[in-house]
């Protein structure tokens, strides 16, 4: 297994739609294993193939208490129920978090690594992770789901080791690109927030803090 290079916004491959997988072979299984290793190395909950530069419709998710990742090949969310406001981050946009709307419950249809058709019902964080990763496979980022432009936050760790959220205003590609390149060691916060809490607006004195 190998740790693959993570593609970071605004890499154009993140905006491309992945192609349907038709060959279920050892090469696909090896890619899945490498993606699992990469996801672990970056402390992620989910990872889509185009995030590591491969335009195939495959993604992985692994909840904190799972021993192995769930591999979804050619996934399709076929039903959504309810709506909730949640905090979200992305391995391809390090150093940022945003508030988005996601379904409370979903049903997803996919194939496993042997090509067998599977169906899954998911709710809470699992549903959120699957929606996030299937969006990636369609060239969609969580930035496209922001509740409002002022609901994107830069993450800053202060001198006491506390994580602070700094509003950025409307997302700016140049700012995100520069921040991503600076963030060699991004703050270790969950990719998806299990508490679903809205980050508090920091005090004005914190507004000049950098990533």
N, C-alpha and C positions, 0 to 999 in steps of 0.2 A: 504494500500500500504506500501511497505517496501523498504529500500535502501539495495541492495544486495552487496555482496563482489565483488569488481573488481579484476579480475585475471590479474596479471602483468607478462610481459615477464621476464624470459623464462618458465613460467608455461606451461607444455606440452599440456594442453587442447587447447591452442591457435594455436597449429599446427595440431589439429585433425579436420577432416571433419565432420560437423554436419549432423544429420540424418533428413530425410524428415518428416515433420509433417503430421500425418494422423488423429489425433483426434482434432477436433475443439470444445472445450468445455470450461467450466468455469475455469479449471486449466490453459489452455493456455491464456485466457483473463487475469487471475490474474498475470501470468508471464509477460505479456505485460505491465500491469499497474506497476508492480514492476520495470521493466526495464526502463519505462518512468521516474519513481521517481529517479532511480539510475542515469540515464543520466542527469537529472536536477541537482542533488546533485553534480555531477562532472563537470557541465557546458559543457557538450558535445553536439555535433551536431548529432551524431549517436552512436548506440550501437548494437552489435550482441550478440546473446544468449550465445555463448561460452565464451564471455568476462566475464560473470557472472557465468560460470561453468555449463551451460546447453547445451548439444549437440543436439539442435533442430534448424532447419533451419528457424529462425525468426530473423529479425533485425528491428530497429526503426531508423527513421531520423526525425529531427525537425529543420527547419530553424529558424533563430533568430526571425522573425516576425510571426511565426506560434503559434497559441494557443495550438494546440495538435500535438502529434507526429504521423507520418505516420507509420503504422505497415505493414511490408511486410513479409508474410509467404511463405516459399518455393520460394524465389525470384530467378529469372534467367535473367541475362542481355542477350537479344537476338540480340541486334544490337549496334554497336559502330561506331561513325562517328568523324573524325577529331582527332587531337592530340594536347595537350597543356602541358606545363611545369608548375607545381604548387607546392606550399609548403604544406606539410602535417604533421600532428601530430596524436597521438593515445592515448586514455585514458589508454591503457595497456602498453604504453611506456612513462610514464610521464617524462618531462624534456628534451625531444628531438624533433627535427623537421627534415624533410628531403625534398629534391627536387625530385619529381617523375613525370612521364608522365601519364596523364589521358586523357580519351576521352573528346571531346568537347560536344558531345551529345550522349545520350544512349536511348534505349528502353528497358524496363524491364517488365517481366511478373511475376505476383505473385498472391497469394491468400490473402484475408482479413481474419479477425478473425472468420468470419462465413463460411469460406471455399470457398467463391465466387471468381472466376477467375477475375483478373484485369490486365489492361495494363497501362503503364505510359510512357510518353516521358519526359525526363529531360535534362537540360543542366547546364552549369556553376557549382556552388557549389553543387547543388542538385545531379547532375550526379556524381560528385566527391565523395560525401558522400555515395551514393548507391554503387558505385564501391568499395569503401573502405570497407563497411560493408558486401557486398556479398563476397569479398575476405576473410574476417574473417571466414565466414561460410565454406569456403573451406580450412581453415588452412593456409591462405596466409596473410602475414603482409606487410605493406608498405615498410619495409626494403627490401623486395624482388623486389621492383620496383625502387629502387634508381637509378637516372641517372648515378651516379658515386659514388665510395666509399668516395670521399671527399665532397659529398653532404648530409652528415648527420651532424647535429649540436646539441651540447648541449646548453640548454638555461640557461643563467645566468642573474639575476637581480642585477644591480650595486647599489651603495650607493644612487644614484639619482632616483632609481626606474625604470630605463630604461632597457629594455630587450636587451641582447646582445646574439649573436649567435657565438658559439665557435666550429670551425671544429673539428671533432673527428677522421677523417680518416676512415679506414675500420671498419664497425660495429664489435664490440666485445661483445659476449654474457655476459661474466663475468663483463665487465664494465657496460653494460646496466642494469644487474641485481643489481649490487651494487648501481648504481645511483638511480634506481627505489626505492630501499629500503630506501635510504636516503631522498627521496623527499616526506616528509610528507605533505608539503605545496608547491606543484609545482607552478611556475609562472602562473598567470592567463592570458593566451594568447589563441586566438581562436584555436579550433581543426583544422579547415581549414581556410586558409588565403583568405579572399574575394578579396584582392588586387592582389593575385597571384604573389606577388613580390618575387624576389630572395633575401635571406638575405645577407647583406654585410659581407665580411670577416673582422673580428675584427682585431684591431691592435695587434702587437706582444706582447705589454705590458699586454693585456687582456688574454693571453693564459693560465695563471695559475689560472684563476678564477674557482671556484667550483660551483656546483649546489646549 
